[in-house]
Structures are given as C-alpha cells and as structure tokens.
Amino acid sequence: MRNCTRIDTLQRILASPGFPLLHKRKRVMDVDTIFISINATDHTAQTDWWTKFLGRPFDRIPVPSCREWDLREGVLFQVLDNSSDRTRVVVSLRVENLDANIERLRAAGVPISDPKPVEGFATLRFVSVQDPEGNTIGLLDGA
C-alpha cells in the first residue's frame, strides 16, 4: 500500500504542468545516421586492415571509392579512397533537413558552405564544416 502511494505521488508530480522534464530535450538537429570515415591513401591496404581489425568483410560498396561497415544501427564506418583530403578522420551526420540545419548554423555564426550533390547517389547532398580545432564534421541528407 505504501509503495502505491509513492508511485501515485510521483506520477502526479511528473504530470504537473510546472515539472521540468529535463530528460526530454528539444531536438534541434535530428540525426538518424552517424558516419565515421577514414580517408585512405592506399584504399586496398586500409580496407584489408580494417577487415582484419573489425573481424569481418565490409557490408557494402555504396560507390566505387567507399567500403562501408554497419557497426550498429545508425552507425556506419567507411574507408574512402581519398588521398587528396588531408583530413584523416571525418565524422558525418545524416540529418532530417539539411537546409534548415545549414540556416540555423549560419545564424549561430558557424561558417558553412552550400551543400553539394554526392556523385553516384540520386538525392544525397553533403556539406562539411570545421570545428575550432580543425576537425571536419560532415552533414548530409537524401539517399
């Protein structure tokens, strides 16, 4: 009986309009996929190494220059054949509305260019931004 009273009291407190729901933060950037990408100067050697490291072959080749593993739902790891990019690791986030996120970031003072279509995909668009320490963060939408 005593536990029921505590539960009832807790439910009333949680349901009250003035109770701050700290665990329900407003989503500003709705991310559904996280991409962790390695730019490789020797694509074959990197792919072979990551195959051994992860203990299994890659899951797909979305474009000829990419080998991709599903690490878990919504988290992808890629080895990219891209020796021209001096950035070694890139974290990319697939977002619901790329244009709205770019607009929001620009309004917040973050320098960001316009998105570009990704070759080999029907609607995929990508844009990258640098954090204060020079790390590359990519944003993309589409398929």
C-alpha positions in Angstrom: 0.0 0.0 0.0 2.8 2.4 0.9 4.6 1.8 -2.4 1.4 2.5 -4.3 1.1 5.9 -2.6 4.6 6.8 -3.5 4.0 5.8 -7.1 0.8 7.8 -7.3 2.5 10.8 -5.8 5.4 10.5 -8.2 3.0 10.2 -11.2 1.1 13.4 -10.0 4.4 15.3 -9.7 5.6 14.2 -13.1 2.3 15.0 -14.7 2.1 18.5 -13.2 2.5 21.4 -15.8 5.3 23.0 -13.8 7.5 20.0 -13.6 10.6 20.5 -15.8 11.1 17.5 -18.0 14.9 17.5 -18.1 15.1 14.2 -19.9 13.1 15.5 -22.8 15.4 17.9 -24.5 14.2 19.7 -27.6 15.8 18.2 -30.7 17.3 20.8 -32.9 19.3 18.6 -35.2 17.5 15.3 -35.8 20.4 12.9 -36.6 19.4 9.4 -37.8 22.8 8.1 -39.0 26.4 8.7 -37.9 29.2 8.1 -40.4 32.8 7.7 -39.3 35.1 7.9 -42.3 38.8 7.3 -42.8 40.4 8.9 -45.9 42.9 6.4 -47.3 46.0 7.0 -49.5 46.1 3.2 -50.1 42.5 2.2 -50.3 43.1 -1.5 -50.7 45.6 -1.7 -47.8 43.3 0.3 -45.5 40.3 -1.9 -46.4 42.3 -5.0 -45.8 43.5 -3.7 -42.4 40.0 -2.7 -41.3 38.6 -6.0 -42.4 41.1 -7.8 -40.2 40.6 -5.3 -37.3 36.8 -5.5 -37.4 36.9 -9.3 -37.9 34.7 -9.3 -41.0 34.4 -8.1 -44.5 32.7 -4.8 -45.3 28.9 -4.8 -45.8 28.6 -2.8 -48.9 30.3 -0.7 -51.6 27.9 2.3 -51.9 30.2 3.9 -54.6 33.5 2.5 -56.0 35.6 4.7 -53.7 34.0 3.5 -50.5 33.9 0.4 -48.4 31.3 0.5 -45.7 30.6 -1.5 -42.5 27.5 -1.4 -40.3 28.8 -1.1 -36.8 25.4 -0.9 -35.2 22.0 0.5 -36.2 22.6 4.1 -37.4 26.4 3.9 -37.1 28.4 3.3 -40.3 32.2 3.1 -40.7 33.8 3.8 -44.1 37.2 3.6 -45.7 37.3 6.2 -48.5 39.7 6.2 -51.4 40.6 9.8 -51.0 44.3 10.6 -50.8 43.8 14.2 -51.7 42.0 15.1 -48.4 44.5 16.0 -45.7 41.8 15.3 -43.0 42.3 11.7 -41.9 39.0 11.1 -40.0 35.7 12.7 -40.7 32.5 12.3 -38.6 29.4 12.9 -40.7 25.8 13.1 -39.5 22.8 12.4 -41.7 20.1 14.9 -40.7 16.4 15.3 -41.5 16.5 18.7 -43.1 20.0 19.8 -44.3 18.9 23.2 -45.5 17.2 24.1 -42.2 20.3 23.0 -40.3 22.6 25.0 -42.5 20.4 28.0 -42.0 20.5 27.5 -38.2 24.3 27.1 -38.1 24.8 30.2 -40.2 22.5 32.2 -37.9 24.7 30.9 -35.0 27.8 32.3 -36.7 29.2 29.0 -38.0 30.8 29.4 -41.4 29.3 26.7 -43.7 29.1 26.5 -47.4 26.2 25.3 -49.6 25.7 21.5 -49.9 26.9 19.7 -53.0 25.4 16.6 -54.6 27.3 13.4 -54.0 28.2 11.6 -57.2 26.6 8.2 -57.6 23.5 8.9 -55.5 20.1 10.2 -56.6 19.5 12.8 -53.9 22.4 12.7 -51.5 23.9 16.1 -50.6 26.9 16.8 -48.4 28.5 19.8 -46.7 31.4 19.9 -44.3 32.3 22.3 -41.6 35.4 22.7 -39.4 35.2 22.8 -35.6 37.5 25.3 -33.8 40.4 22.7 -33.8 40.1 21.9 -37.5 38.2 18.6 -37.3 35.9 18.0 -40.1 32.2 17.4 -39.4 30.0 16.5 -42.4 26.3 16.9 -42.7 24.2 15.1 -45.3 20.7 14.3 -46.3 19.0 12.4 -49.1 19.7 8.9 -50.4 
